[in-house]
């Protein structure tokens, strides 16, 4: 397991929640995308269904913070979200590799997910700024992504979105030449 994954998994959770809150990701897709992280931390993904309203609400708040037009508004909203969490950094070795968690192992799932997501987004934004946090450029997608590429040129949340956009552009060029 890469140490980067430990830093990026909570960020990916936050971005998935923001995409859920904005309607670009269904709750079933969120659970599917986060299933490995949930099971690795002792949570049953099936038990998350009762949390859909709370997680969608958190996603709306995360999406609103990400959509802020200026840094001050963005960081002010992040600070408010972080203040609302029950964060207490802890060193954990649940899988044999020491790393930080911001909610205790075994915390109620809704609290654990919220704390992980908000703290992950805050840590990433403090370390890298917000310029790497953006919406997918594919028409009709709208998911949030973190551009982790070296040259900061990633525009799509997944290869499928990039491919769909490329194919659509190719077909449009073919149509124009006819």
C-alpha positions in Angstrom: 0.0 0.0 0.0 1.3 3.4 -0.9 1.5 6.1 1.8 0.0 8.5 -0.8 -3.2 6.3 -0.7 -3.6 7.1 2.9 -3.5 10.8 2.2 -5.6 10.5 -1.0 -8.3 8.1 0.2 -10.0 10.6 2.5 -9.7 13.3 -0.2 -11.3 10.9 -2.7 -14.1 10.3 -0.2 -14.7 14.0 0.2 -14.8 14.5 -3.6 -17.2 11.6 -4.0 -19.4 13.0 -1.3 -19.4 16.4 -3.0 -20.3 14.7 -6.3 -23.1 12.9 -4.5 -24.3 16.2 -3.1 -24.3 17.7 -6.5 -26.1 14.8 -8.1 -23.2 13.7 -10.3 -22.8 10.4 -8.3 -25.5 8.1 -7.0 -25.4 6.8 -3.5 -24.9 3.3 -4.8 -21.9 4.5 -6.9 -20.5 6.2 -3.8 -20.7 3.0 -1.8 -19.2 1.0 -4.6 -16.3 3.4 -5.0 -15.6 3.5 -1.2 -16.3 -0.2 -0.5 -12.7 -1.2 -0.1 -11.9 1.6 2.3 -15.0 0.9 4.3 -14.3 -2.8 4.6 -10.6 -2.2 5.3 -11.7 -0.2 8.3 -14.2 -2.6 9.7 -17.4 -1.1 8.3 -20.0 -3.0 6.3 -20.9 -1.1 3.2 -24.5 -2.5 3.4 -25.0 -0.6 6.7 -24.3 2.7 5.0 -27.7 2.9 3.2 -29.4 4.3 6.3 -26.9 7.2 6.2 -27.8 8.4 2.7 -29.6 11.6 3.8 -26.8 12.6 6.2 -24.1 11.8 3.7 -25.9 13.6 0.9 -26.2 16.7 3.1 -22.5 16.6 3.9 -21.9 16.2 0.2 -23.9 19.4 -0.5 -21.8 21.3 2.1 -18.6 20.0 0.6 -19.7 20.8 -2.9 -20.7 24.3 -1.8 -17.2 24.8 -0.3 -15.5 23.5 -3.4 -17.6 25.8 -5.6 -16.6 28.9 -3.8 -15.3 31.4 -6.3 -12.5 32.7 -4.1 -9.9 31.2 -1.7 -11.2 33.1 1.3 -14.8 31.7 0.9 -13.4 28.2 0.2 -11.1 28.1 3.3 -13.8 29.8 5.5 -16.3 27.1 4.6 -13.6 24.3 5.1 -12.8 25.8 8.5 -16.5 25.7 9.5 -16.9 22.1 8.3 -13.8 21.1 10.2 -15.0 22.8 13.3 -18.2 20.7 13.2 -16.2 17.5 13.2 -15.1 15.4 16.2 -11.5 15.3 15.0 -8.8 13.8 17.2 -5.8 12.6 15.3 -4.8 9.1 16.2 -2.0 6.9 15.1 -3.4 3.6 13.9 -1.9 0.3 12.6 -5.1 -1.5 11.7 -3.5 -2.9 8.6 0.1 -3.2 9.8 1.2 0.2 8.4 1.2 3.2 10.8 -0.8 6.1 9.6 -3.1 8.8 10.9 -6.9 8.6 11.3 -8.9 11.7 12.3 -11.7 9.7 14.0 -11.2 6.8 16.3 -11.4 3.3 14.9 -14.9 1.9 15.5 -16.5 5.3 15.6 -20.1 5.4 14.3 -19.9 5.2 10.5 -21.5 8.6 9.8 -19.1 10.4 12.1 -16.1 8.4 10.8 -17.0 9.2 7.2 -17.6 12.8 7.8 -14.4 13.3 9.8 -12.3 11.4 7.3 -13.7 13.3 4.3 -13.5 16.8 5.8 -10.0 16.3 7.3 -8.8 14.7 4.1 -10.0 17.7 2.0 -8.6 20.2 4.5 -5.2 18.5 4.6 -5.0 18.3 0.8 -6.1 22.0 0.3 -3.6 23.2 2.9 -0.8 21.3 1.3 -1.6 21.8 -2.4 -4.0 24.7 -2.6 -7.3 24.5 -4.3 -6.1 24.9 -7.9 -5.9 21.1 -8.3 -9.5 20.6 -7.1 -12.0 20.8 -10.0 -15.0 19.4 -11.8 -14.6 16.9 -14.6 -14.5 18.6 -18.0 -16.6 15.9 -19.7 -20.0 17.2 -20.8 -22.7 16.0 -18.5 -20.4 14.5 -15.8 -19.9 17.1 -13.1 -17.9 14.9 -10.7 -15.2 16.5 -8.5 -11.6 15.4 -9.0 -8.2 16.1 -7.6 -5.6 16.6 -10.3 -2.6 14.6 -9.0 -0.7 14.7 -12.2 2.8 16.3 -12.1 2.0 19.0 -14.7 -1.6 19.8 -13.4 -3.3 19.0 -16.7 -5.8 16.3 -15.6 -9.3 17.4 -16.8 -11.3 14.2 -16.4 -12.4 12.2 -13.4 -12.0 8.9 -15.2 -10.7 7.4 -18.4 -14.3 6.8 -19.5 -15.0 10.5 -19.4 -11.8 11.3 -21.3 -12.6 8.7 -23.9 -16.2 9.7 -24.3 -15.1 13.3 -24.9 -12.4 12.3 -27.4 -14.9 10.2 -29.4 -17.5 12.9 -29.4 -14.9 15.4 -30.7 -13.8 13.0 -33.4 -17.3 12.4 -34.5 -18.0 16.1 -34.6 -14.9 16.7 -36.8 -16.1 13.9 -39.1 -19.5 15.4 -39.3 -18.1 18.8 -40.1 -16.0 17.5 -43.0 -19.0 15.8 -44.6 
